[in-house]
Amino acid sequence: MLNHKTTLHGLIAPLALLFAGGCASYEWHKDGTSAAETQQLLAQCSAQARAEAARHPSAAAAVPNLTVDGQGRVIATQPQRNDSERLLLEQNMTRRCMTANGHTLRRSDASPP
């Protein structure tokens, strides 16, 4: 199972690549594969990653916090979910799926210089 440190380290390189490119646009590419085939694989990888990330312990509903107010009443508060971790995990899983299928992320030809 992935821990927070592994997840964070797996995200640093792709995020650095995106920030270094500024407003550049990137696309998945594999020689001999059409754009339609690449989009179909990306859709499959994204769906699989979304399902896996939703099952990850960090995406589970948080346990309510129980506190006692000044009058001795028990109050249950629901902590807010942090969807950013789930989203980053999902993106990392999608990237691994695409690279495992031989695709590389490269700067789009349509990007401004």
Secondary structure, DSSP 8 states (H G I E B T S, - for coil): ---HHHHHHHHHHHHHHHHHTTT--EEEE-TT--HHHHHHHHHHHHHHHHHHHHHSGGGS----EEEE-TTS-EEEE-----HHHHHHHHHHHHHHHHHHTT-EEEE-TTS--
